[in-house]
Amino acid sequence: MLSAPLSQQRPVTVIGSAVIDVIADAYALPWRGCDIELQQQSVNIGGCALNVAVALKRLGINACNALPLGQGVWADIVRNNLTRQGISSIIDTDQGDNGWCLALVEPDGERTFMSFTGVENAWNDDWLARLPRDANGLVYLSGYQLTAPCAELLINWLESMPGVTALIDFGPRIADVPEALFARIMACQPIITLNRQEAEIVAEQQQLPKDINELGNAWLTRWNAPLIVRQDKDGAWYFSAEACGQAKAFPTTVVDTIGAGDSHAGGVLAGLSAGWSLADAVTLGNAVASWVVSHRGGDCAPTREELLLAHKHV
């Protein structure tokens, strides 16, 4: 399946953040009043949307990237790195610096984020007016923007775009989405992608079954919108009006899980932009995420050639 042609048929717009990830190994998470030693591993460009943009670029998919770039020390690092990767943004501003994040990685690869917000959440009407209005387009949105003060503006914009397919990854902010805004988002019938913990949170919040199959069927009944539930080494489930099932996992050795969900979203968007079914797109997402968790940082998605070489029998 991975060897199928990945020829772009639908335009893609990536909306969200480009920030700095300071990644450090921690033998345990800190507790109040403690003093722990960290082993710094790297300083990477990151942010959910940035990781998605990198994945799409390396898979050969052209995207319109709306990643606000400001002025300052962090913004300069982000801008220079994007330039080296051949990625540009349509949003440039002097309203402040970009944000940054300290990512603590425990021995088992689990990561914990502590974030400082910058211009990536300063969305306004002028920025929105720069976004393409492609009726058959795909749009990526992150929960970090959909729970920020700019959420209302972004949801208004999404509601004004009938025919567009949004892929939304709420991430750990899923618990912070106000019920009224969540209802408006779901009325747009987006594809929602969740990890197993986020799926449990949504099931409790929305009074849905926790069993994965029952959750997916109840989701379709209530919102008539596709759902992806990522389950790490167990692959990922997908539910849509056309088909439901489980996409296979790609075994790997986990180094850290930073950017795994973002890169998975990038793989899914790449597949959908090429006209693939949701099942095949989710399988591609699984393969991309498997590669990313076997490398340091979140901006390390594979090229098409690297992915094919790693899984040449698939």
N, C-alpha and C positions, 0 to 999 in steps of 0.2 A: 504493500500500500504506500509506504513512504517514497517509493520510486516513481509514483504517479506524477505526471507533469504539474508543476506549481506555477501555472501561467495566470497572472492576475487578470481578473474580469470585473472586479468591483473596487471602487475607490475606498481608501481607508483614512480616517482622521483620528489622530491620537491626542486626547486632551488630558492634561495633568501636569505632574511635577517632574522637574529635573533638579536633584539636590546632591549633596555630598554625603556619602556613607563612610564614616570612620569605623572600621571593623576591628574588633578586639576579642581575643579569646579570654573567657572568664571561667575559672574553675567552678564557680557557683555565682548565682545572682546576688547582688548586694542586698543587705538588710539595713534597716534604719540605724544610723550611727556607726556603721562598720567602715573599714578601710581595706579594700581588696586590691591585689596586684593584677593588672591587666597586661596581656601580651599583645601589643598592637600588630595586626597583620597587614593592613593596607588602608589606603584612602582611595575610595572609588567614587566615580559618579554613579548616582543611583536615583531613586524615585520610581514609583510604580510605572508611570507613563514612559519615563526614559528607558526602563528595562524593556517595555513593550516595543518602543521604537527601535531599540537595538536589535531585538529578536526579528522584527519585520525586515529591517535593513539587511541583516545577515542571511535571511532566507530569500532575499531577492524581491521583496515586496515594497513598492513605492508607497509612502504614506505622507500625508500632510500632518506635520507635527506641530501641535500648539502647546509648547512647553515654555512657559514664561521665563525669560532670561533677564536678570536685573543687572545692577552695577555693584561691584564689590569683590572681595577676596574670593568668596565661594563661587560667585557668578563667573568670575574669570576662569577658574578651574573648570567649571562645567562647560563654558563656551569653548575653551581650547580643546577639551576632550571631544566634544561633539564635532568640532571641525575636523579633528584627526580621523574620526570615524565616518566622515562624509554625511553627517546628519545636521540639518538646519531646523530652526524654529521660526514660525511666522509671528511670534510674540516676543518683542524686545522692549524693555522698559527701563526707565531710570528711577522707578518708585522705591527701590531698595535692593537688598542683596537676596540671593537665593538661600533657601533653607539648608539645614544640615541635620544629620542623624548619627547618633552613636548606637552601633549594633553590637550587642554582647552575644558571643557565640559560646554556648556551653559544650562540654566534651562530647555530647551525643549529637551535636550539630544544630540543636534548637537555637533560635535566635530571639532576642528581646530588643525592641527599639525604644530609644528615647529621642524625640524629635523636636527641632526648632523650626517653626514655620517662617517662610520668607515670601517673596513675591508670587510664588506658585499658587497661592490662594487669594490673590488680589484681583480676581476676575471682574471685568466691567463690561458695559455695553459696547465700547469701542473694540475691545478684544474679540468679543463674540461676533461682531460685524465682519471680522477678517476670516472667519471660518467658512469653508466651502459649504454649499448647500446642494449636495448631490442626492437626488431622490432615491437612488439605489445604493447609497453608501453604507459603509460600516463605520461605527464610531466607538472608540474605547473611552470609558470613564471610570474613575477610581473613587472608592469610598472616602478617601482623604479630602477630595474636593466636594463630594456630595454631603459631607457633614461639616464643612467649613461655612463661614458666613456667606460665601459666594454660591452656596448650593441653590438658592432660589433662582438666581440668574441662569445657572446651567440647566436647571430643570425647565424653566420657561423656554429656553432655547431648544431643548430636546422635544418639548411638546409642540414646538412650531415646525418640526421636521418630520411630517408623516412620510412613511415609506423607508425611512432610515432604520437600520438595525443597530441598536446599541448593545455592546457587550460591556457589562458592568461587573467589576470586581470590588465588592465593598470591603474586603479584607477584614482586619480586626475591628474596623469602625462600624461593622454591621449592627452592633448593639447600640450605637449612638444615633441611628437614623430615626428622626421623629416619625411617628405613625402616619401623619398626614402627608409628609413628603414621600414616604415609602409607597403609599397608595398611588400618588401621582406618578412616581417612577414606574410602578408596575402597570399602570394604565397605558404606558407606551410600549408594552410587551417586549421588553429587552431580554437578551440572553443574560442570565445571572450565573456567575461562577463562584462557587464556595468551596472552602476546604471542609474537612469533616467536622472540625470544631465549630466553624461558622454555621454549618448546616444544623448542628444541634441548637445553637443559639436562635436561629430563625424558627426552627420547629417549636421551640418553647414560646418565643415572642408571638408567633402567629397561630399558636394552638394547632399545629400540624403534627402528624405522626413522626416519630423519630426513626422508625425503620426506613431504610433508604428507598426501597421500592414504593412503599406507601407514601413517603414524603413526596417523591417525584410525581406520583399519580395525583395526589391531593393538590400539588402545586399547579399542575396542568389544568385541573378542574377549576381551581379558584382564579387563576390569572391568565390561562391560555398562553403562557409564555415559556420558552425553553429554560431548562435548568441543567447546570453541570455541577456535579459534586466530586471534587478531587480527593482521592483516598491514598495518596502517596504510593507505597509499594503494591497496593491493591488496584492500581489503575484509577479510572474515573468513570463515574456513571453519567449518563446523559439522558435527558427526557425532553421530547418535543412531540408535537402533534403527528409528525411523520414517523418517528421511530424512537424507541427507548432501548437502552442496553448498557453494557459495561465495556469500556475501551481498555485494552490490555496495558499493563505496565511494562516498563523497560528497566530491568534490574541494573543497579549501579551501586557504587560505594559512595556514601554520602560524606561530603566534606563540610558543607554548610548549606542551609536551606534558604539563604537570602536570595530573593528574586525568583524563587521557584514558581510561585503563583503567577507573577507578572509574565515570566517567560512562557508559561503554559498558555496564558491569554494571548501572547504574541503568536504562538504556534496555531492556536485555534483561529485567530483572525486571519493568519496567512492562508490556512486551508479554506476558510469561508470565502476569502477574497478571490480564490482560484475556482470557486464554484463547487468545492467538495461538499459532501454531506456533513451533517453535524458529527456523526460517528467518526468519519475519517479525520475531520478537523480536530476532534478531541484526541484521537490517537496521535496525531502530529504534535499536539500540545504536550502529551505525555512524554514523547520522545525528546522534545526540546527541554522540558523541565528535568528529565532524567540526566541530560548532559549538564545542565546548569548546577544541579546540586552536587555534582562530582567535581566542581571547580570552585575556587574562591570568588566571592562577590556575586552580585546580581546582574552585572552588565557583561556577562560572558557567554551569551547565547551562541550556538554553533552556526557556521555557514551551512548552506545546503549540502555542499560537498562533504564536510565533516560529519554531518548527520547521516548521510547515505553510507559513508565508509564505516561508521560505527554500527550501523544496522543494515548491512548490505544484503542480509538474507530476508528482510522484512518487506 
